[in-house]
């Protein structure tokens, strides 16, 4: 079922993870009043979003007090509302809001495999964050991404304490943490 979520004045916007290092699942969560939308995202999407928001906010007036602590923790939820495929961000100067659009992963490939299993359109969420919410999201996203496993100095893939089969060494020598 395709759903469009419009969150013009969200009370909270956050990103968080569930699971141990190496197996974490990332979520973008937005609450406006009684409505809560939880979207599954990739770690790379969180990293790119945090970096872009940081660059965007650098050119704007300094945000006031940022949300912190418990305000940025994920709220309990069952299943995510949808899996994000694309994220778009822009700044609307007229309303002084950072506009974020998250669209569901493209289901057209599924339609080719099994036309009955896929819907023609995916879900989407549009939200208008304050500069404070955007700055807190950028900081939290960066912290979560950087708190993960360190990258291999040769290939950039995440290192396990046991090492990994590094493609740059043809799997012969596993770099260790």
N, C-alpha and C positions, 0 to 999 in steps of 0.2 A: 504494500500500500504506500503510495507516495504522499508525503506530508510536507507542507511548507510551514516553517516556524518563523514568525515575525516577532522579534524581541527588541522593541524600540528603546526601552529604558531598563536594561537588566539590572537586578539588584547585585548579582555577583557573576563573575566570569573567572573560570580557573581551568587549569590543566593539572592532571595528576596521573599516577600510575597505580596499577594493581599487580602484585606478583613480585618474586625475588629478582635480583639482578640477573640479567641474561635471559629472563623469561617475562619481563615486565610488559604490560599492555598499557598504552597511553590513551587517555581520554580527555576530551575538551568538554567542559560542563558549564552550562549557563542556566541561571535561575532568574525569572521575572515573576514576582508574586508567588502564586501557587504553581506556575508552570515551570518545569525543569526539563531541559534537553541535554542528554548525554550522548556524545558522539565519539566513536572509536577513531583514533588517529594513529599515524605512524610516528616513530621517533624522529625521522627526518623531517616530517611536516612540522612537528613542534619546534625543532631546531631552526628551520627556515622561517617560521612564523615569528619566533622570538627575535631572530636577527633582523628581520624586516621591520618589526614594530620598534625595535631599538633605533634603527636608522631613521624611521619616520618621526619618532618622538624627539629625536635630537634637534630637529629643525623647528619644533613647536615650543610654545611657552612651557615652562617647567610645571609639571603636574603638582597638585597640592598633596595632601597626605595620602599615602598608598595603603590599600588593604594589605593586611599581613596575617600571619598565624592561621588560626582556625578558619578565618574568612576565605582562605585559599585551599583548604582541604576539600577533597571530593566528598560530596554527600552520598549516602547509600543509594544504590539503584539496582534494578534487576538486570535487564539486558540494555545495551546501548540502543538509542533510537535509530541510528544508522551508522554506517562506516563511511568516513569522509574520503572522497576521491580528490577533490580540488578545493583549494581555499583561496579566496580573493580578499584583498584588503585595500582600503582607500581612506582618505581623510576628508570629511565634509566640513569645510570651514564655516559654512553658514550656520550649522548647529553645533559646532565644536565637538564632533564625535568621530571616533574611528569606526568605520563601517567594515564589518567582516561578513563574508558570505561563504558558507561551507556547503558543498554539494556532495551528494552521495556518489560513491564509486560508480563508474560507468557500467551499467548492466547490459549493454548492447552485445558484448561478447557472450554473455550467458544466453541471450536470446538466440544467437546463432546455434548454440549447442542444443538447447531445449526451449523452443519458443513459448511453451506453456509455463516455464518456471520464472521467467523474467517479466518485469513490468516495463512499459515503454519509457516512463520517466522515473527519476529517483527523488528522494526527499532532499530538502535543503533547509538551511537555517540562516536567517539574516539577522544580524544584531548590530546595535549602535552602542559601542562602548565609550565611556568617558576616557579622557587621557590617563586618569589615575588607574582605571581598570586595565587599560592597554599596557601601561608601564608595569603594573604588578604581574600581568600575564607574561610579558617579555622576561622579567626577572625570574619568575618561577619556572618558566619553560627552559631557560638557560640553565638554572640550577639542576633541574631534573635530568636534562640531557648530559650535563657534565658529571653528574653523580653516578653515571653508568660505568660499565667496564671500559678501561682505557683502550685506545686503538693500537693495533700493531704498528710499529714504526716502519714496517716495510710495505704492508698492503692496505692498512687503514681499517681492516675488519676488527671487530671486538676481540680482545684477548680474554681467555679463560685462565684461571689459576693453573690449569693443566696445560696451557698453551693452545695452539691450534695448527691445523694443516695449512700453512701459509702458501698461497699460490705463487708468491714471488720466489720461494725457495723450492718450488715444485713438491711441497709437502715433506721434504726431507728433514728439515730442522724446524721444530715448533718453538717460536719465541715464547718466552715465559714472562709473566708479570714481574 
